[in-house]
Amino acid sequence: MTQTTSDAILARMLALHPKIIDLTLDRVWRLLERLGNPQDNLPPVVHIAGTNGKGSTQAMIRAGLEGWGKSVHAYTSPHLARFHERIRLGGELISEAHLTEILDECYATNGADSITYFEITTVAGLLAFARSPADFTLLEVGLGGRLDATNVIARPEVTVITPISIDHEQFLGDTLAKIATEKAGIIKRGVPVIVGPQPDEAMEVIEATAARLGAPLVAYGQHWHVYEERGRLVFQDERGLLDLPLPALLGAHQVQNAGAALAVLRHLGAGESACEAAMTQTQWPARMQRLKNGPLVDLAGQAELWLDGGHNAAAGEALADLLAALPKRPTHLICGMLNTKDVTGYLAPLAREAASLTAVSIPDEVNTLPAAETQAAAKLVGLTATTAASTSEALQAILQQDPEARVLICGSLYLAGHILRENG
């Protein structure tokens, strides 16, 4: 069995629905019913929604559970280098043979009926989880929550809502309240919901939804607290205080994500050793990841080469804060973004920390923002900006001016995925 087998099936799945995003659960329920409702036979589920930090929070929860000796299924999206990254069975990425088998079954069962790529592949993940033993299942929402394909679990063990900000307005609404309404759609009657730091407008919606459904609220600033103190992470809830190493994932925002992960682990009954594993053992690519090997690293020489996939205004702010905390070194950005994103909102905070920006178009991505438009947006927020035909060309130009620079490739998970595929 070769990887091209699953790729061929995935390509066929793209043709089953003309739209990439079309939020409804009707098609998902139809296919799940034909498959015998596998979503009803999963190990206890932790369901995670939010705008920022979903993937990092899930990764920390997984590291903690595995440090506790538990077997964990995990579903995340989008993938970076290979589709297999989306489905982790009992701690291991799904094999090519298993993925091909499960995709083929879902494709055959669906027939010619309309269904989006994300919907049918999510169903495939749920089917794989239902057929493999594990102690827990971690499900990350793809978009929104209320109508997301993952929102088919009648009674999760716990739900989680990470920080909410403006993003995907064309699908979720143009205010924080509207977006929060969609995210809060994962809250289930009587099921505890752990909530990370939120703007007041979003928190009001979450609190009202939880109250209406009788879902116990476990909220940052009310029921749990987390902060950095003297190079350590301090977490406190009703069970007491934890003094832990800082998260392996860099950035002050990861302290807040860690707090949500620790609140989940404590709810599930994990002890201090599991909580420490969540801090020290987490690996999550393209979250301020220092690149260590590959052609670009060879080309970089004495320069530092970093990769980050954040892509909205909140991510830009978090990234700027992280850069400000690093040892002083001229930082040059290589940036490629999608045409659906708030480019100036993302770049404005980065203008405080970056010496320059080189804009690129994302290779093989139909929704890429042309490099010239990224360059124009960068200039609007005060960045010295140019364009390049490729990431390697951009890096070479930066190195000619500053051979020992810090270079950050950023702006999109799709660009990050391309970089990881080329430099894995």
N, C-alpha and C positions, 0 to 999 in steps of 0.2 A: 504494500500500500504506500503510495507516494503522497506528498503534500498536495500535489496538483489535483488529487481526487477530491478532497474537501473544497479546494478553491473552485473547482468546476461546479460543484453543487451550490456553493455560495453565490457564484455568478448567476446560476439559473434562478436562485431565490430573488435576486435583485429585479428580475423581470416580472415578478408576480404582482407588483403594485407600482403604478407610475410615480407616486410621491415617495420621497425619502421619509418625511414625517407627516403623519396623519393620525392625530390623537383620538383614539377610541379603543374600547376593549372588546367590541363585538367580534372581531375576527379572531382575537386571541381566545376568547371563551369557546368559540366554535371549534377551533382546532384542539384545544385542551379536552373538550368533551369527547371528540373522536378518539383521542389517545387514552381515554380512561381517567381523565382528571389527575394527572401526576402531581399537580400542585398541592393536592390534599394528602400526599404521602411523603412529604419532605421531613428531614430532621428539623428540630426547632429553628425557627427563622428569625434573624435580625435583619430588619428592612430599613434601608438608609436612603433618605432624600436630603436635598439641600442644593444650594448653588455652588458653594465652595467647600472643598475639604471632604467630599464624600469618599473619594478613593483613598485618600490618606487615612481617614478615620477607619475605613474598612480594613485597610492593611494593618493598622495598629491593633484592631480587635483580633484579627486573624493571628498575628504574632503572639498576642497574649493568650489566646485559646490554645494555640499549638504549644506555647511554653508551659501551659497547664497540662499538657499531654492529651489534648482533645483532637479529634479528627474533624476537619472543617472543609465544607464545600464553600466556594465563593464565586459570585458572578459579578462582573464589572464590565464597563464599556466606556469609550471605545477601546479597541486594542491598539497597541503601538506598532509592534513589528509583525505579529502573527495573530490570526483570529483565535487560536487556541488559548491565548492569554485571558479571554473572557470567561472561560469555564475551568475552574480548578476543582478537581474531585479529590476529596480527602487529603488535601495538601499538595497535590501534583496537578500540573496542567494536563488537560484531557489529551489522550494520545491521538495521533492521526487516524488510526484505525477506528477507535471508538467514536471520534468526532464524525468521521465519514458515515459510519453506521447510523448514528443518531440523526444527522442532517438528512440522510437519505430517507429514513423512516418518516420524518416530519414532512419532507417534501412530497413523498408519495401519499401520505395520509391527507395532506391539504389539497392535493390535486391542482386543478387550475383556478381554484378560488382565489380572490384577491386577498393579499396579506402583505404587510410591509416586511422588509428585510429584518429590521430590529425585532418585530413581533415574532416571526417564525424562528429566528435564532434564539430568542429568549425562551420560547417554548422548548426548543431543543435542549437548552441548558436545564430547564426544570425537569425534563424527562430524564436526562442523565443523572441529575441529583436524586430523583425518586428511586432510581434503580441501583444506587450505590450507597452503602452504609456510611454514616458519619454521625458525629455528635451534634454538629450545628451547621446551619446554612446561612451564609451572608449574602444578601441581595442588595445590590446597588441600583437605584433608580437610574434609568437612562435620561429621561427628560420630564420635568414636572413631578408628577406623583399620582395624582388622582386618576389620570387616564393612561399612565405608563404601563407597558406590558408586564412589568414585574408586580403590579398591584393586584394580584389575584390570590393572595394568601388570606384565607378567612380569619385566622387568628395567629399572627406572629407571636413569638416569645416577647419581643420588644421592638418598638420602632424608634428611629433616630432621625432628627432633623438638624443638619449642620447649618452654619450661617447662610442666610438668604440675602441675595442682592439682585440688582437688575441684570437680567440676562435672558436671552430667548424671548424677547418681548412679543415677537410676531406670533408665538405659540401660547405663551403663558399670561400675557397681559402687560400693560405698560406702567403699572404701579406695584410697589412692594406688597400692598394688600392683596392684589389679584394674584401675584406670583405666589405669595404665601398660602393663599387658598388652595392653589394647585398642589404645592408641596405638602400641605397638611392633609391632603387627600389620602395619605398612607395611614393616618391615625385610625385605629380600629377600636370599636367599643370594648371598654374594659382592659385594653392592653396598654401597659406603661409606655410613655413616649419620653425619650431623653432628648433634650433640646440644648443645642449649643448657643453661643452668644448671638443675639438677634437685634436688629433695629426695632424700635418700639412699635412701628406700624405692622411689622411682620409678627412680632410677639403677641400682639393683641389678637390677631387672627388665629394663631396657634392655640393660645389659651382658650379662646371661645370654642374652637373645634374640640379640644380635649374635654372641656366642661360639658359640651353637648353630648359627647359620646361616653362620658364617665371614664375617660382614659386618665389614669394617674400621671400627673405632670412631674417630670424630674428635670428642672431647668437650671441652667447656668446662672449663677448669681443669687439663686433662691435655695436650691437643694444641693448644689455642689459648686465648689470653687476651685480654680486652678491658677497658678502663677509661677513665675520663675523667681527664685531667690538664691543668690550666691552660687550661681551655676548649677542649681538643682531645680527639679520640678516638684512643686508642692501641690498636692490634691487633697481636698477635704470634703467629706459628705457626712451623713448622719452616722456612718459606721466608724468614722475617725479620720485620721490624717495619714497620708502616704508621703514619704520623702524619697524621691526617685531620681535617677539620672534624667537629663534632658532627652527629648526624643532624638532618635538617630536621624530623622528627617529634619532638615535645617529650616529655620525661620521662626519668628515669634508667633506667627499664626498657627504653627504646628503645636505649640503649647496648648492652644484652645482645642484643636482637633484631638490632641492627646487626652484632654479632660473629658471629652465626650466618649472616647474609647474606654477610658478608665471607668466612667460611670456605667457603661454597658457591662464591662467585665465584672464590676462589683455587683451589679444587678443579677448577673448569671451565677454568682457565687464564687468567682475566682479569688484566689489569695494574692498576697503581696508578690510572690515570685512570678506569677503570671503577669501581674501589672508591670513588674520590672522588665519582663520579656517584651511586653508591648512597646516599651520605650527603646530598648537596646537592639532588638532583633528585627525591627521592621525594615523592609526594603520595598521601595516604590519608585519605579523608574520615571524619569522626566519631571521629578519634583525637586528642582535645584540639585540636579545630579551632576557630580563631577565625572566627566568622561575620562576613562583611563586607557582605552585602547582603540585601535582602528585607524584608518587612513587620515582622518582629520586630526586625531591626536598626534600622529607622526608628523603631520604638516605643522602643527602648532609649536613644536619645539619647546622653548622655555615659557611659552604663554600658558595660562590656565584656561581650560575649556570646560564650560558648564552648559547644561541643557535644562530647560524648564518649559512645561506645556500649558501654564496658566494663560488665560486669554480674555478675561474681562476686567472691569475697572478695579474690583476688589483684589483680584489676583495681581494687577499691576502695583497696587498700593503695598500688598504684602511683599512682593518681590523687591520693591524699592527699599522697604524697611530692612529686608534681609541683606541687600547689598550695602546699605549704610553700616551694618553691624560687622561686615567682613573686614579683615585687615586692608588698609588703604592700598589701592592699586587702580590705575586707570581701567575703567570698565567700558567695553565696546559691545554694542548689541548687534546681533544678526537676527533680523525679525521678519517673520512671514505670518500672515494672518488670513482668516477666512473673511469673505465679504459680508457675513452676517453679524460681525462683531462690532462693538463700540471701540474703534481703533484709537481715537483720541482719548477716550476715557481710560484705556489701558496704558497708553504711552505717557500721559501727563505726569503721573507720579515718578515714572522712570527717568524723566528729563532731569530730575534733581540729582541723579546718581550716575548717569551715563555720559561718557565723553563724546560718543558718537553712535549713530545707528546706520547700519547698512541693510536696506530692505531687499528681500528676495520674494519671488513668487514660490508657492509651495508646489513642488514637482508632482505632476500627475493628479492634481486636485482641481476639479472643475469649479469649485467654489472659492478658489484662492482669490484674495485681493491682489490685484496687480502690484508689482513692486513699486511702481511709480506713485500709486495712490497711498501706499504705506509711507513712502518717503515724504509725500506732501503733508500727510497727517503728522508725521514726526516733526517737520519744520514748523507746523502750526503751534506745537507745544514747546518750541524752543530748542529742539535737538538739532545738532549738526547731522545732516542725513544725506546719504547717497544710495545708489542701487547697485546690485550685482546680478549677474546671470545665474549664479549658483552659490551655495554655501561655501564651497571650497574657494571660489573666486573671491568672495567677500572676506574670508579668513586671510587669504594671501595679501589682500590690499591692506587689511588692518595690521598684519605683522610687518609689512614694509615700513609702516609709520611707527609701530610700537611693538618690538619683538617680544617683550615681556608683559604684554597686556593681560587683563582678564577679559575673556570673550564669552559672552552669554548668548546662546542660540535660544530664541524664545518666540512666543506669540501664538502658538497653536500646538495641540496634541498631534495634529496631522503632520506638521513639520517635524515634531519630535519623533514620531514614528518613522518618518523617512530617514532621519539621522541615525536612529538606532538600527534600522535595517542595513544601512550602508556602513555602519561602524560597530556592529555587534561583535 
